[in-house]
Amino acid sequence: MRIDGTSENHSAMSEASQKDPLVLFMPSGKRGRFPVGTSVLDAARKLGVYVESVCGGRATCGRCQIEVQEGSFAKHKIISSYDHISPVGPKEERYAEVRKIPEGRRLSCSAQILGDLVVDVPQDTVVNAQVIRKAATDRVIERNPAIQLCYVEVDEPDMHKPLGDLDRLKLMLEKDWGWQNILVSQHLLPDVQKTLRKGNWGVTAAIHRDLEGSRPNLIALWPGLHNEAYGIACDIGSTTIAMHLVSLLSGRIVASSGTSNPQIRFGEDLMSRVSYVMMNPDGREAMTKAVRQAINDLTARVCAEAGVNPNDILDAVFVANPIMHHLFLGIDPTELGQAPFALAVSGEVHTWSREIDLAINHGARVYMLPCIAGHVGADAAGATLAEGPYRQDRMMLLVDVGTNAEIVLGNRDRVVAASSPTGPAFEGAEISSGQRAAPGAIERVRIDPVTFEPKYRVIGVDMWSDEEGFEEAASKIGVTGICGSAIIEVVAEMYLAGIISEDGVVDGSLAERSPRIIANGRTFSYLLRDGEQRITVTQNDVRAIQLAKAALYAGIKLLMEKQGVEHVDMIRFAGAFGSFIDPKYAIVLGLIPDCDLAEVKAVGNAAGTGALMALLNRDSRREIERAVNRIEKIETALEPKFQEFFVHAMALPNKVDAFPCLSTVVTLPARKVPTDDGGGEGGGRRRRRSRE
């Protein structure tokens, strides 16, 4: 068996094994080749993909459900088909007689691999699913929603006053609440009379008005007194989708949840999804349907958690990067895949839930924040609203690290923004032992600079690897790979310990001192864990991180040059990934410029916070619309100095830029000059650093 992209490749495979079917599991992205007849559950376990099974493969618990995706997945070089999995057998038929299996799903313990497959592991079947690290905010948001509930008692019909029932309702809304010239949603017209009589002429009307001076809109009507009104604030990320369910009456967040973006199966990064649309006639429609279904499933989940009827959701605010923004709205994103990266719509979007197939109140309104530029989307606008660089006296750098980093730099005088193509390395892709943040993933790393021995922490285990009881605790979930925060830390620690030079070359001469430095062809790797699954950091892994961090740093430097500043006063890391980056290691790596560590903070899902602010206060919508119009957009691809900044940023932490603030916290190693054999010289003696 060969495992691609999740652990270091094994020795050359036999010709026969090369012909074994290739199986790709989503959303983890893990893949491997397995002999025909292997059960899907066994394949998942060998790859470290978590598929729950309580009954031990007897097909009685039904928890190991999977879905096979049909189609040609060019990025992964897989043609997946239902014909590539065994037909439903006696065990599954027996289970289906007792409990219903959702259409399109199979029990992985019984289903056998017959050919190449793309397999989805539904998140609703996974107890220990990927840790969706996008949490709700604890900030207080002033409430001024676009929705208002109004209870009125309407006069009964009178033969001497032949005014229609709806017209008398509108008169009472004007008399009691001051609403004039009301527009009425078409879907309410057939039921107005029935609702009035059911409520004995007392009804609750939901009025929507976003823009001051615009006509109020009657969007929902209930018999009697109805005091439930909710909204959803949703951040559609390329990897994960996060949602908050909020009471519009109190401003309280009543439930929050997240899920993997199902579009991952069409491509890990944004450009591969654009390519999928370009190469497949129904590609846009398939991805739009997938993301809308995921949002509806997530809506059902938060409503169930809070005991809320989805029909009581009357307003929805969304943020997303430009490509997710377009796909969610049903817009072909092809133009975003090529210069000049033209958005179909850059301003804010107002629409109806029913127009985009959302499973909430039929009359609910939808608002999407404006996009800043072709690759700086509504999510960056949401983060900008939440953190407000345009409200600051000092220079603030706001960075959302993802497959495409979005960068905003400025103060109340001027704000500039850009995007930088970091790629998926920080999220575990393109890294030999990389994976997303899930139980079993290494998330923190420390390396002794004298012995080169590591210690690490794993998601799901509350102790370091050198503490007593760690192995016993870790054996329950396994140690399966390295997630994004640990990738940054392990490369930075390897540099501080002298294992790699400032140019990112693993020092092969250290193999004589430590068995942790191992030969890997013509290069060397660092052995982080030697167990059932060997976890190493290869030379190619270091290069992937260097390329990603150099792209981000070069983009930041470009904006600093545009602003005419040599340093920034404060840095804010936004996004799920940014929340778990240790600022010290981010600066050691050269991911961000030198800054006082006390001024470097993770702000969590700032894009989601911005969506919350826009949901609860329509004044925030006007604020970010004005701010986005003032932001200057810089296109890195057109800037001649970007390449120069990029080359300098390949070094750790940087070839030319000084890091005086960082030097007060850690002792940076003397520069090493790599030799032809991957070794180094001129390292000098290093002082032992204090450990955390």
N, C-alpha and C positions, 0 to 999 in steps of 0.2 A: 504494500500500500504506500502511496505517496501523499503527503499532506502539503498543499500549496498555500503559501501566504500566511500560515498561522504558526508554523514552527520551522526550524532549520531543515532544509531538504535532506532526506536520507541519501544514502549512496545510490549509484545509478540503478535504475530499475531494469528488470528483465524485459525482453521484448513482449512477453505475454502480458505482464502487468501494465504495460503502456496501453494495451488495448482494453483494459478494464474500464467499465463505465465511470465517468466523472460526475460526482455529485456535489452540488453547491447548496449550502444551507443559508437561508436568509431569516432574520436580519443580521446574523453574526458575520456572514461573509466567509465562513470557513468552508474549505473544499478538500476533496480527496478522491482517489480512485479505489474502487472496491470490486471484488469478483461478483459476477452475476449470481444472484441468489442470496446475497447478503441482505439481511433485513435493514430497513431504513433506521430503525432504532439502534442497531449495533453500529451502523456507520456513524450515526450522530455521537454515540458514546466514544468511539475511537477518535473522533475529531475534537472531543471536548465540548460538543454542542449540547446544551441542557435541554433535554426532552424528558418531561416528567413521566414516570411509570411506577405506580404503586403496587401493581399486581405481579410484577416480575415477568412481564411479557406474556401473560396468559390471556390477554385481550378481555379482561373482565372489568378493569377500572376505567378504561376509556380516556385516560389522561394523556396518552402519548399521541394525540392527534396531530396530523400534518396535512399540508395542502401542496399538491403538485402544480407548478406553474407551466402552462403550455406556451410554446413559442420559441423564436430564435433570439438568443441573448448574445449579440455579437461581441460585446465587451468581454464576456466570460468564455466566448467560443463554445457555447453549449446550445444544442437544440434539444429542448425538453418537451416531453410528450407523455400523455396518459398511457400510451402504449409501452413506455419504458418502465412501467411499474406493474407488478403482478396483479391479476384480477382479484376482486374481492373473494376471499376464501371462507371456509366454514366458520372459523373463529369470529371474523368480522360480521358474518351474517347472523351468528348466534347473539353477538352483542347488540346488533341493530334490532333484534326482536325484543330486547329488554329496554334498551335506551336508544334514543334517536341520535344519529351522528349527522351533524350539519352537512348539507349538500356540498360535495366537492372535497370532503375531508376523508382521510384514511387513518387507520390505526397503524402507527409506524412499526409496532412489534410484529405485525402480521404481513405488512406490505414488503415485498422483496424488490431489489433493484434489478432491472433487466436492461437498462440503457442509461444514457446521460440524463441527469435530472437537475432541475432547480426546485428546491423544496423550501416552502415557508413553514416556520414554526409559529402558529398563531399565538399571539401574546396573551390571549384570554385563557390559554391552557397552561401557561407557564407561571408557577408560583415564584421561582427565583429568576424572573426574567431580567433583562438588562436593566440596570439601575438608571432610571430616567432622572437625571440630576437637574431638574428645572423646578425649583420650589417657588412657593408664593412669597410675596413681599410682606414685610411687617410694617411698612410705612403707612402713615395715615394719609388718605386721599380725600380731599374735600369733595363732597357729593353734589353734583349738578347734572344728573343724567338726562339723556334725550327722551326718556320715557316717563310719563306720569300717569298714575291710576286715578280715575275720577268716578266716584259713585254719585249717581243722580236718580231722582225719582221723577218719572215722566208722566205727564197728564195722560189719562186714558182717552181713547178715541171719542169724538163727539160729532154726531151727525150734523150739527149746526156749524162745526168748525172742521172742514174737510182737509185738514193738514195731515200729511202722511206721518206714519209712526217714526220713521227716521228723522223727518224734519222737526218733529216735536222733541226728539232726543237731542238734536243739534241745538235747538233753542235752550234746553235746560243746561247743556254743557256751556253755552255762552252765558246764561244767567248765573249759574252757580260757580263756574270756574273761569269765566272770561275768555273762553276759546271762541274765536270768531273765524268765519269763512273756512270751516273744517272740510278737508278732503276725506272721503270715506273709501277704504280699500274695497275693491270689487268683490273679494271673496266673502265679505260680511253681508252683502245685500240680500242674498237668499234667506239668511237666518235671522235678520233683525227682528221681524215680527214674532217669531217663535221664541227668541231670547227674551224679549220684553215681557211676553205673557208668562213665560216660565218663572221669571223673577217677580211676578206680580207688579210689573211696571217699575221695579227698582233694578238697576243694572250698573255694572262697573265697566267703564270704558278705558282702554289703554290709548293714550294720545302720544304720538311721537312728533317731536319737533327738535331738529338738530340745529339748524341755522336760525339765528335771530332774524325776525322779519319774514321768515318763510311761512307758508300755510301749515297749520297743524294737521296731522294725519291720524284719523281713527283707524287703528290697526288690529284691535281685538276687542271683544265684547263678551261679558259673562253675566248670567242672571244673578241678581242679588249682590251682596257685598263680597268682593274678591280682593284679598290683600296679599297676593303672591305675584311678584314680578322679578324675573331673574335675567341675567345677561351672561354671556360667555366672552372671555378674553383668551385668544388663542395665538400661539406662536408656532407657525409652520416652518420648522427647520428642515434642512435637507436630510438630516439623520433622525431627528426626533421631533415629535409634535407635543407641545405642552399646552394644557388648558386649565383655566380657572373658572369655576361657576360662582357667580356673585349675586347677592341680593341687591337689587337696584333700590330697594326701600331703605335698607340699613347700611349698605356699602360693605357688608361683611362677606369675605370669601368663605363659601360654605363647603366647597370641595375643590380639590386640585388633583390632576392626574396627567400622565404622559404615556406615550407609546412610540414605538419605532415607526418611522415613515415607510410605508410599504413600497414606495417608489424605489427603494434601495435595490430591489431586484432588477430594475431597469438600468441601474448604473450607480456606483458608489458616489461619484462626484457629479457636480452640476453639469459640466460639459458633456459627460457621457450620456446624461439624460437628454440633453439637447440633440446629441448625435442619434440617440434612439428615435426621437421624434422625426428627425430628418430621414432616417433609413426605413422607418416603418409607417405606412400610410395611416394606421390606426393608433400610432404611438401616443399622440397627444391625448386622444380620447381615453385610452387605457390608463394613462397616468393621472389624468383629471379624475376619472372615476375612482381610482385607487385612493387618492388622497382625500376625496370627499367622503368615501366610505369610512376611512380611518377616523375622520373628524366626527362622523355620525356615531361610530362605535365609542369613541372617547366621550362624546356628549352623553350617550346612554350610560356610560360607566360613572361619570361624575353625578348624574342625576340619581342613579341608583344609590350611590354612596350617601347622598344628602337627602334622599327621599323626596326628590323634586320631580314634578311632572314636566317633561320636555315641552309641553304646550305652554308652560308658564315662562319660557325663555322668549323674551321680546326684543332683545337687542344683542348684537354680536359684533365684536371688534377683532380684526385679524391683522397680524404682522407676518411678514415673510420676506425672504430674499427675492430678488427680481424674478428668478426662474420659477421658484415655488409660487410666487405671487401670480404669475401668468398662468401656470398650469392649474392652480386652484380656481381661477376665474374662467378657465376654458380657453385661454389665449395661447396660440402657437408661440413658443419661445425661441423659434429658429433665429430670429434677428438678433437675439442676445448672444448667440454663439459666434458672431462674426462682427468685425468692425463695420460701422461705428457703434455697435452694441445698443441699438435703438430700442427703447421701451415702447410698447404699444400704448401704454398709459402710464404717466409718471405721477400725476396728481392723485389726490385722495379719491376713493371709489365709494359711492353710495349705491346699494342695491338691496334686493329683497331675498330673504332666505329661500323662498320657493323658486327663485330664478337660478339658484346654484345647488338645488337639491339637498338642502340642510333639513335634518329631521328635528325641527323645532317648530314653534308656532308659525302657522302659514303666513301670518302678516308680519313676522319679525323683520326688522331692518338689519342690514349688514353695513359696516363701515370698515374700510381698509385704509391704513395710514399711507401717506404718499411715499413714493420711492425717491431716494436722493439722486441716484444716477444708475447707469446701466448695470453695474454690479455692486451698487450700494443701495440696499433695498429698504422696504418698509420696516424690516426688523432693526436696521441701523437707525432709522428714524425713531422707532420706539425707544431704543436705548438712549438716543440723543435727548428725547423728551424726558426720560427718567432721570438722567444724570445732568442734563442741562449745561454742557460746556458753554453755550451761548449766554448763560446766566452768570458765568464766573468772571472774577477780576484776574485770576491767575490762568496760566496756560494749562489746559487739561487735555490729556491724550486718552481717548476712549477706543478700546480695541475689542472686537468680537472675533475670537479665534475659532475658525471652522475650516471646512474644506476651501472656502474662499474668505480670507480675513477682510473684515470691514473696519476701516480706520477713520476716526473723526478727531480733528485737532483744532483747538481754538479757545477763545474767550469771548467776552461780550462785544469785543471790537470786530473780530473776524473769525470765521470758522471755515476750515477746508476739510475735504473728505476724499477718500480714495479706497479702492479695493486692491488686494494683493493675492495672487494665486498660490496659496500655501499648499494646496493639495490635501489628501486625506491622511498624511503620515501622523499628524498629531492625534488622530482618532483611531490609530492602530492599524490602518491599512498601509500597505507597502512596507510593513515592518515584519521581519521573519517570525517573531513570536508575538506580534501585536494582536490586540483584540479590543473590543469596546468595553466600557466600564460595566462589568457584571461580576457576580460572586465568583471568586477564584482568580480574578485578575490582580496582578501585583500593581499597587497604586502608590507606594512610597519606597524609595531606595536610598540607602547610605552605604558608602564603600570606605573601608579603613585605608587611609593613604599609605600605610606602612606594609600591611599584610595583603592588601587588595581583597580581603574577605568582605562580602556584602552582608547586609541585613535588610529586610524588606517587610512591608506590610501588605496584606492581601484583603481585598474587599470581602467582607463576611467573617473575618477573623480579627478580634480585638486585641491583638498583641503582635510584637515584632517577631521575626523569624528566629532570633537568637534567644527568645524567652522560652522558659520551660512550659511545655504543653502546646506549643505552636503546631508541631507536626501532627499531633493527635487531632487538634481542631481543624487544621487544614485538610486532613485526609477525608473529612466529611463532605467537603465541596471541591477538593482538588485545587492545585495551583496550575492554571491553564495558560497564562500568557501575561503580557504587559499592556496596561491601558495607557491612555495619553499622558496623564500627569506623571506616571512613572517613567515614560519614555524620555520626557524632558529631564527628570531628575537623574536617571541613570547615565545619560550622556554627559550632563553637567558634572556629576560625581566622578565619572571616568576621567574627565578633563582635570578636575581639581586634584585627583589622586595621581595624575601623571600617566594614566594608562593610554590616553590619546594626546596627541600634540595639539597645538592651537589650530593646525590645519585639519584636524579631525582624523589623523592617521593612527590606527591602533599600533602601539609600540611592541613589535614582535620580540624584541630582545628581552622583554620582561617575562617571557615564557620560562626562562631559566629560574626566575624567582618565584613564580606562582603557577600552579596548575590551572588557575582561572583563565590564563591567557593561552588560547588554543589555536593551532593552525587550522585554517579553513581555505584550502587551496593555496593561492599565492598571497592571501591576506590572513589576518588574525581576527579572532572574536574573543569576547569576554563572556565567560560562563557565569550566569547569574544564579541558576539553580540546576543542580544535577539530580534528577529524579525520574519518575516514570515518564514524565514529559520534560525533555531537556530544554531549558530556556536560556538562550544566548542573545548577545547583542553583537551583530556582525558588522564588518566594515561597511557593507551596503546599507545597514540600518542607520549608522552614524551619518553616512552621506545623505540619506533621505531626510533626516532631521536637519542637517545643515542646509539643504536646499529649501526646505520649508521655512526655517527660521530666517534665512537670508532674504527670502521673498518678503516676509513680513517686515523685517527691519528696514529693508530698502524702501518699502512703501512709506514707513514712518519717517525716515530721513528725508524723503522727498517732500513730505508735508512740512517738516520742520524747516527745510530750506525755503519753501514757499512762504512760511510765516516769518522767516528771518530770525529764527531762534536757535541757540546752541544746545539748550536743554529744556525739558518740560518740568513743570512744577508738581504735577500730580498725574497718576496713571490709574485708569479704571479698566479692569478686565471684565468684560461682559460675556454672557453665554454660559451654557452648562459646563463646557470644558474649562473656560476661564475661571470658574468658581473653585476649581480644584488644583490650579497651578500655584505652586509655592513661588511668590514673587522673587525671592532670592535666587532660586534656580533659573527662573525666567531671564534674569539679568545676567547670571553667570553664562548661560547659553548664548546670550546676545539676542534674545527674542525681542526684547524691548530696550530702549535706551537707558542709560544710567539715571537713577533717580533715588531720592531718599526713600528707603524701604517703608518708612512710616506713611509715605504718601502714595504707596502702591496698594490698591485694594481690589479685591474681587467683589463685584456687585451682583453676582448671580445672574438670573435670567432678566437682565435689564430690558430686553425687548418685550418680554411678557409683562414687566412692570409698566412699561409705556402703554401697552395695550390696555392694561387695567385702568390706568389714568384716563385714557381716552374713553373707556367704557363708562366710568363713573362720573366723568366731568367733561361735558361737551366743550367747555372753554379750553381744555387741554388739546382738543382737536384743532381749534383755531390757532393755538400757540405753536404747535408743531408744523402746521401748514405754513405759517409765516416764517418759522425758523428754517424750514427746508428751502424756501424760496431765496433765503439769504446765503445758504451754504454754497461755497465754491467747489465745484467738482474737478478733481485732477485725474486725468487718465494716465496711469503709470506707463502703459505701452507706448505712449507718444512722447515721454520725457527722456531725453538723451542721457541724463545723469543717473537714471534708474539702474542701468547695467553696472555703472561704476560703484554705486552704493551696494549693489547686490554682491559684486566680487569681494569687496571689503568685508561684507557681512558674513561671508562663508567661514571666516576665521572665528575662533572662540576666544573671548566674546566678540571681538571685532579687530580687524587688521589695523585700523587707524584711529578709531575713536577711543578716548580715555574713559575709564569708569571709576572716578574718584570716590563716589559714594559707596560703590560695591567694595572697593579696596579697604574700606574701614570695617567691613563685616567679615570678609573672607580673605585668605591669602591666595592670590592668584599665582599659579606656578610660573616659573621662569620658562621662557619660550624654548620649545624643542625644535630642532631641525631634523626632519625625518630622513633616514638613510634609505638606500636602495632596497634593503631587505625588510622594510617596514619598521625598522627599529628607530631609535632616536638618540641624540646626544645633546649635551649642553643643558641638561635639565636642571642642574644645580640642586642644592639641598632645599627641602621644603619644611616649613614648620608644621607640626601636626595641628590640624584644625580641631576646634571644639566640636563635639558631636551633639546632635539633637536627640 
